[in-house]
């Protein structure tokens, strides 16, 4: 009798195990994140100070909680600290080298692609500088002024551009960026890069076109996972609610002066 009970118990265990494995193969089980905001004290952008160096850490012109409900205060704070890390790391890397007195654009244009420390930190610094400069509260909508007409000319309509940008970002695999760039002929194009590369890096692999970025979306998980987990598409949709098109238009106009 004990032997039969043992066999039945083991059969039940195997059945439950198979059932669980089948569920894993057929369903995406969403595990809710803990309410970290209740456990972690959110600071202020003014609390962060960069080390002295050639490249300046740009101050965030809004509070960490200013992008709610699209981005939580914890996400903005942790992402902004990533920017601080790249700033400090770049300043340490160029100290005492021939790149110490160059602009960031000059560093990227003259980059030795086989120098991963300069490559990763210069890219991370430039990319995050542009990212945080181009977003803000009470933003979104559509561009105006010069950029609006340029987008219509090169993409057919703002709706076409938005669809193409979102589709490109959704299909991007792994960590990287999607960019709206002004190519060498002055045409607006979409480009993608891996890791912290960007289209200013002449020798970096770019899907699309090299050129001057005027808008970029960060597709590293640190940019969205706390809020959106595996739902990257929702993050991309939310990004368009915080794009500051006035700043992007300024970025576009600045390319005429180069």
Secondary structure as UniProt FT lines:
FT   HELIX           2..26
FT   HELIX           36..39
FT   HELIX           45..47
FT   HELIX           64..67
FT   TURN            68..70
FT   HELIX           73..94
FT   TURN            95..96
FT   TURN            98..101
FT   HELIX           104..109
FT   TURN            113..114
FT   HELIX           116..133
FT   TURN            137..138
FT   HELIX           145..155
FT   HELIX           158..171
FT   STRAND          176..182
FT   TURN            184..185
FT   STRAND          188..194
FT   TURN            195..196
FT   TURN            199..200
FT   TURN            202..203
FT   STRAND          212..218
FT   HELIX           221..223
FT   HELIX           225..228
FT   TURN            229..230
FT   HELIX           232..239
FT   TURN            240..242
FT   HELIX           245..254
FT   HELIX           255..257
//
